[in-house]
Amino acid sequence: MLEKPAPTILLFACDPGGANALLPLQEGLEKAGYNLLWFGKNQAFDLFSNAGIPVEYLSVSSASAVHSNAVAHSLHQLLIATTPQIVITGTSAEDDTEKKLWEACSQQNIPSVAILDSWVNYGIRFSAFPVSRMAEFEKNPELTYQPSRVFVMDEEAKRQLCKIGIAKEKITVTGQPYFQKLRNTMTTERRRWARDYVRELLKSNCPNSVEGSKQRDILVTFASQPLSQMYDIDYLGYSEKTIFSHCLEALNEASQRLPEGSKITFLVWLHPKEVAEEETVHWFEEASHNFTSDRLSVCIGQKIITKSLTVWDLIVASDLVLGMTSMMLVETYLLSRPFLSVQIGLDRENDFVLSQRGLGESVLDSLTLVRKLSSILKDYDHFDSGHQLDSHLCQYDTAIENVLNEVKEIICSLTPTIQPPV
């Protein structure tokens, strides 16, 4: 009797968040014996490639109606050529390739699964609009594209998806695989190593930066986001550039209230989409070079941090992380490090998940920011390697296993002739 071939799973993502949700599945899916076909686009391709995954670049785009039929044809041909039993994707705010792939799967009766990675912009991920046209989507919030199933972080995400019109039976709470990987990776030993290594890199590469041997030297990291690429400033009331400027001014003022000899390094950590945008990188470089202070230095993280380090290493090495609504702030919370969500100028409802759940504070004016920074930096906890990962946000201890089990069930349900490997 001929041995049955292993089921094929096609995995695809465009955005960094989607790629990060898929990457932790690799080991478990391979151990289970599945045939994995990885495809990526934009920053997701880079993340897959840097992880050592044999990935192909999927260069399709339906940004204009002219290309829409060609994209649909290309995706149909891809599915015919690869014959996957199931397709697993991330979700994207701007690019629509995942959406078109779900549509192609539906037309070929191939189950598709989307793994949600964050608690923001639920509807736009399933609409015909990119996030840069959010105002149009809000006038016509139709969910044009839907996968067969959606795996989400927690019950609140499920409730929100049901609220916007995703059928309850399509949604499964699995937890976020990326958060389980965080928990597995950031051991006490790793945290100690990261703290020392990041400080050494800063001392060598960032002028007048923190020196790990001095008790009062402080590292503050700014978690930037590509808001200017996604929204008009009038939509939110602020951009990453206005918030950075507010933070820089407030840190400079707060630094003057520190004990004599204290220094702050303000490290700008750019989002992967910003790193790819030359104009944005140049703006932050100019802002950094033009700022001078004997107590505060500014540098770009990507110019210093090596590929051997993760964003989690930077977080645990930081004494404080500032940002807006970045996933990096959520990771900071999970790693029990101090953070502030700064949204000065916000003129919409605050949808930052940690603020909504009372797990973090959003600072909405400059005076409060200076006061908060002065208080935190005055009494900051230099480093406590015994901090435990917080579990109040969502369940993630078994997220990877939950996704693997759900995938196995889907494959088992297809037909008796297609079974997962033993």
N, C-alpha and C positions, 0 to 999 in steps of 0.2 A: 504494500500500500504506500502510495506517495505521501510524504509528509506535507501537511497543510502549511502554506506560507503564513508567516506572522502578519497580523493586521498592521496596516500602514496608518500612521497618524501624521497629518500635515499640521505644522505649527507656524503661525505667522504673527508678526507685530510690526507696527510703525513707530509708535511713541516709546520713550524710555520706560514709562510706567507699565505699559503692556509687556514690554520685553522683560522687565524685572519680575512680573507676575508669572511669566512662563519659564524663565530660566531655572527656578528651583525644582521644576518637574522633570528635568532632563534625566537625572540619575535614577529616579524611581521608574520612569517609563522605560529606560534602557534595561534596567534590571528585570523588569517584567517581560522583556523580550520583544517589545514592539519595534517595528521598523519606523524610525523617525525621519521625517523630511522637514528641515528647517528653512524657512524663507523669512527675509527681513527687508525692511525699507527704512530709509532715513537713519535716525539715531539708533533704532532697534537693531538694524543690521550691524552697526558697529559694536553694540553690546554683545550680541550673539558671537560675532567674530572674535572679539577680545576674550570671550569665555572659552575659546577653543572649539566652538561648535562649527561643523561643516555646514555653512549656510549659503544659500543663494540669494542674490539681490533681486527683488521683485519690482521691476521698474515700470509700473503701470500707474497712470493717473487719469482721473476723469474730471479734472478741474474745470474743463469746459465741455459743453454739450457735444462739441465736435468729436471729442475723444471718448464719449461715454460708450458708444457701441463697440468701439475697438477694445476698450477695457473689458467689457463684458465678454467679448469673444476670447480675449487673452486668458481670462480667468477660467472660462469654460474649458479651453484647451489645456490649461494647467491641470485641472481636475481630471480630465480624460487621460492625460499622460501619466499622472502620478497615482491614480486610482486609490485615494485614501478612503478608509472606512469611516474616519471622523476627522474634522478640522477643528483645531483649537486656536483661538486668536486672543489678542488683547483688544482694547478699545482705544480709539483715538479721538481727540478733540477737533483736529483740523483735517487730517487726511481721511479719505473715504474708502481706501482700498479694503479694509476689513469689512466694511458695510457691503461693498460690491461682492466680496468673497462669500459672505453669508447668503446673498441673493443667488449667486451661482450655485452654491451648495443646495439651496432649496429647490432649484430647478432640476438638479440632478439627484435629488433624494439622498443627499449625503448629510448626516447630522453635523451641525456646527455648534460650537461652544464658545462663548465669549467670557473671559474672566475679567471682572471689574476690579480696578486697582485702587480707586479712591472715592471719597464721598463728595464729589463735586461734578457739576455739569452732567447730571444723569441723562437728561433728555437729548441733549445735542449729540451724544454718542450713538444714538439710534435714529437720527433725523437725516434729512437730505441737506442740512446746512452745516458748514464748518463753524467753529466757535467764533471766528472773526465776523460772522454774520448772526451773532446771538440775538440781536434786536429783532431780526426778521423771524428767527425761530420762535421767539416769545410771542409774536403775533400769530404764528401758524405752527403750534407745537405738535406736528404730526410725526409719529414714529414710523418713518418710511421703511427702515431696514431693521430686521430683527433676526437674531440667530435662533437655532432650535432651543438652546438652553443658555442661561446666564448664571454663572457662579459668582457669588457676592461675598463681601467681607463679614457681614453681620445682619441681624434682623432689621436694623434701622435702614440699611441699604436696600433690603428686600421690600420694606414698607414704602420707601421712596420710589422704587421702580414700579411697584403696584399702583402707586398714586398717579404716576404719569401715563400708565396704560399698558405696562408689560404684564401679560397673564401670569397669575400666581404660580401656576403649575410649571411654568418655564424656569422659575427662579429657585436656585438651591443655595443655601448658606453653607459655604465650605470653609470660610476664613480666607485670609490673604497669604498665599504661599511665600511671598516676599518677606512677610513678617516672621514666619517660622524660620526662614533662612537667617534672618537677623538674629533671632534668639539662639540658633544653633552655632552661629559664627562668633558672636561677641561674648566670649568667655572672659572670666576675670583676667586670665593671662593675656588674652588678646588686647583687652582694654589697657592694661599696664604697658604693654609693648607699644601700642598705638600712641599713647600719651607721650612717651619718651621719644619715639621716632619722629612724630610730627613736630615736636619742639626743636629737635635737632635740625630738621629741614628748614624751619623758620629762621633759626639762628644763623644758618649758613646762607640763606637765599633772600631773606626779606630784611632790608636795611632797618636798623633800630628796632627790630622785632623783639618779642619776648625771649628771655633767656631762662631756660628751665630751672636753673639753680637759684633764681631770685624769687622769693616767696610772693612778692606783690606784682609780679608781671602777669598780665591777663591776656588771654586769647578770646576774642569775640568774632564769631563767624556770621557773615551775612548770606542767607540762603536766597539767592535771586531767583526770579521766574521770568519767562519771556512774555510778560503781560502786554508789552507794546506791540508784539507780533500778533497777539490774539484779540485785543480789545482797543477801541478808541478810548482815550483817557477819560472822556466824559461818561463812559459806561460804568466804570468803577469809582471814579473820582480820584484815582491815583494811578501811578505806574511804578515799575521797579526802580526807575531813576529818581522819581520824587521821594520814594520811601528811603532809598539809599542816602539821598541828600539829607533827609530828616535825621536818619540814624547817625550819619557822620557828624552833623552839627551837635546832636545831643550827646554823643560819645565824647566829643571834644570838650563840651562843657562839663560833663560828668568826670572826665579825667582830671580836671583842675581841682576837684574836690577830694581826690585820692591822696594818701600819704606821700610825702616827699620821696622821690625816687621811683615811684610806681610808673609803669608803662603799659599801654594797651596796644596790641596788634589787632587791627580790623581786617580780617581776611574775607575777601569777596569770593564766594563759591558760585560760579555761573552754572545755570541749567544747561544740559547738553545742547538744547536748541539755541541757546545764546552763544555757546562756544562756536557753533557753526555760522554765526552771524557776525561778519567782520566789523560792521559798523557798531554793534553793541559792545564787542570786545574793546574796540578803540575808545568808546565813550568811557568805559570803566577804567581803562588804562590812563586816559587823560585826567579823569577825576582823581585817581590815585596819585599820579605824578604831581598834580597841581596843589595837593594838600600838604602842608608842612606843620608839624607840631613837635615839641620836644617830649610830649607824653603819649602821642598817638601816631602810629604808622599804619599805612594802608597798602595792601598788596592783593594781587589776583591769585586765588588758590591754584588754578590750573597751571600757573607758571612755576609752581613750587612742588605741589603734591605729585608724587610718582604713581605710576600705574599699579604698584604693589599695594597701594593704600586704597581703601574704599571710603565712601562718604561716611560710613559708620565709624571708621577710624578717626576721621576729622571731627565728628560729633563728640565722641568721648574724650578727645583731646581738648575740646573747646570748653571754656568756662561759661560761655553764654552763646546761644544761637539766636540771631534776629532774622526775621523774615516776614512774609505776608500771610499766604495760605499754603505754602509749599508742603509737599509730602515730606520734605526734609525736617520740617517742624514736627510732624507726626512721628517720624523716626526718632527725633530728639526726645520727644515725650516717652516713647517706648523704651528708650535707653536711660530714662530718668535723669536727663541733663537739663539744666535751666534753659528756658526759651521765652521769647516774647513775639507774639504776632502783632506787627505794626501796620496799621491800616489808616494812617492819617489822610483825611480827605474822603473816606468812604461815604458814599451817598446812596447806598443800596443796603438791603438786609445783609447782615453778616452771616455768610454761610460756611465759615471756617468750622470744621467738624469739632475741634477741641473746644472752641468757644461755645458752640451750641450745646455741648454736653457738660459744660462747667468744668472742663479738665485743663483749661488754659485761658489766658486773658488776652484780649485784643486791645491794643493801645490806639486810641483814636485822636489824640491831640499831642502837640509838641511838649507842653508843660508836663503832662503825665509821663511822657517818654523820658524826659530828663530826670524826673523824680524817681521813676522805676529803675533806671539805669544806675543812678547814684546809690540807691539802696542795695541793689543786687551786687554791684561791683565793690561796694564797701564791705559787705559781709559774705562775699561769695565763698562757696565751698571749693577749696583749691582742687581737690580731686578725691573722690571716694570710690575706690575700685570695688567696693562691696555693694554698690547700688544694684538693685534687682530690676529686671525688665518689668514694666507695668502691664497688667493684663486687664485693666478696666475698659479699654477702648473697644476691643473685640477679641474674639476667640481666635487664636492662631497656632496653638501648640500642635494641632494635628491637621493643619490646612492642606499640606502636601498630600498626606495620606487620604484625606477626604476627597480631594480632586481625583487622585488615582482610582479610588473606589468608584466614583461616579463615572469616570471614563470607562472603566471595566464593565460596569452595568450597561452603559449605552451600547458598547460593542456586543455584549452578550445578547442584547435585545434585538439586534439587527436581523440575524438569520441563524439558524442552527449550523450553517456551513461556515460561519465566521465566528471564531472563538478566540478570546485572548490567550496568550501563551500560558502554558502550565508552569 
